[in-house]
Amino acid sequence: MKKIGVLALQGAVSEHLDAIEKAGAIGVAVKHPDQLAELNGLILPGGESTTMRRLMKKYDLFETIQAFAKSGKGVFGTCAGLVLTARDIDGSDDETLGLIDTVVMRNGFGRQKDSFEAPIAIQGLEGDAFPAVFIRAPYIASVGEQAESLASIDGKCVAASQGKILVTAFHPELTGDTRLLELFIAKL
């Protein structure tokens, strides 16, 4: 059985761990760099990307996660995780992990009060539209040559992949629908 870690510094950690179990894998809350060695994949959850980046640096997880991904392991970034995995953040010089060839727009759909839910079609998912939950969500402003757009809403890219890296602007862990997580796990 595959082991999927969830970066447990901030954000929807328990919701992701529950979703991993429902998807048929083993979930591990990750707080220390040495925990990555035992994992097949890692989820960077939603939360506050600036705070998460600072905590990743403080606990020596930033470079360790970069090395983890470069070694061929999978990383799934949701919401703030999408911001952290991008090549660049539009209008910011904040450091990113640079794991996927994208430029993201932080809070691209507006403030907390502008949060919404919407059914979206996602390339590679069978069945009904995915019930996406957008909470103060970013979007992908630019998808580079190495990455592939998987879903858009209102002309804005909200899901992309590059090899074993998957990112979403929304929170799949809040839906009860494990198809996107199963797609990620199948790549590992």
URZI-V732248 format. One record per backbone hydrogen bond with DSSP energy under -0.5 kcal/mol. NH is the residue of the N-H (numbers start at 1). CO is the residue of the C=O. E is the energy in kcal/mol with one decimal. If there is no record, write none. Layout:
NH/CO/E, NH/CO/E
This chain:
4/2/-0.5, 4/26/-3.3, 5/41/-2.8, 6/28/-2.6, 7/43/-2.7, 8/30/-3.2, 13/11/-2.2, 16/12/-1.5, 17/13/-2.5, 18/14/-2.4, 19/15/-2.0, 20/16/-2.5, 21/17/-1.9, 22/18/-2.2, 23/19/-1.7, 24/21/-1.6, 25/20/-2.2, 26/2/-2.9, 27/25/-0.5, 28/4/-2.1, 30/6/-2.9, 30/28/-0.6, 31/29/-0.6, 35/32/-1.6, 36/33/-1.6, 37/34/-0.7, 38/35/-1.0, 39/36/-1.8, 40/3/-3.0, 41/3/-1.4, 42/74/-1.8, 43/5/-2.8, 44/76/-2.6, 45/43/-0.7, 49/47/-0.6, 52/48/-2.7, 53/49/-2.6, 54/50/-2.1, 55/51/-2.4, 56/52/-2.7, 57/53/-2.4, 58/54/-2.5, 59/55/-2.2, 60/57/-1.5, 61/56/-3.3, 62/56/-1.2, 65/61/-2.6, 66/62/-1.8, 67/63/-2.5, 68/64/-2.3, 69/65/-2.3, 70/66/-2.4, 71/67/-1.5, 72/69/-1.8, 73/68/-1.6, 74/40/-1.6, 75/164/-1.4, 76/42/-2.6, 77/75/-0.5, 77/166/-2.5, 78/44/-2.6, 78/76/-0.6, 79/168/-2.8, 81/78/-2.6, 82/79/-0.7, 83/79/-1.6, 84/80/-2.3, 85/81/-1.8, 86/82/-1.1, 87/100/-0.7, 87/102/-1.7, 88/102/-1.7, 90/88/-0.5, 90/104/-3.3, 92/89/-1.9, 97/84/-3.4, 98/86/-1.5, 99/85/-1.9, 100/85/-1.7, 102/100/-2.5, 103/142/-2.2, 104/88/-2.2, 105/139/-3.0, 106/104/-0.6, 108/105/-1.2, 109/137/-2.1, 110/107/-1.7, 114/111/-1.8, 115/112/-1.9, 116/134/-2.1, 118/132/-2.3, 120/130/-2.5, 123/150/-2.8, 125/122/-2.2, 130/120/-3.4, 132/118/-1.8, 132/130/-1.7, 134/116/-3.3, 134/132/-0.6, 135/133/-0.6, 136/134/-0.5, 139/105/-1.4, 140/157/-2.9, 141/103/-1.7, 141/139/-0.8, 142/103/-1.7, 144/101/-3.5, 144/142/-0.6, 147/144/-0.8, 148/161/-2.5, 150/159/-3.3, 151/159/-1.4, 153/156/-2.4, 156/153/-2.1, 157/140/-0.9, 158/151/-2.8, 159/151/-1.2, 160/167/-2.0, 161/148/-2.1, 162/165/-2.3, 165/162/-2.0, 166/75/-2.5, 166/164/-0.5, 167/160/-2.6, 168/77/-2.5, 169/158/-2.7, 171/133/-2.4, 172/170/-0.7, 174/171/-1.4, 175/172/-1.4, 176/172/-0.5, 178/176/-0.7, 182/178/-2.8, 183/179/-2.1, 184/180/-2.0, 185/181/-2.8, 186/182/-2.3, 187/183/-0.8, 187/184/-1.1, 188/185/-1.3
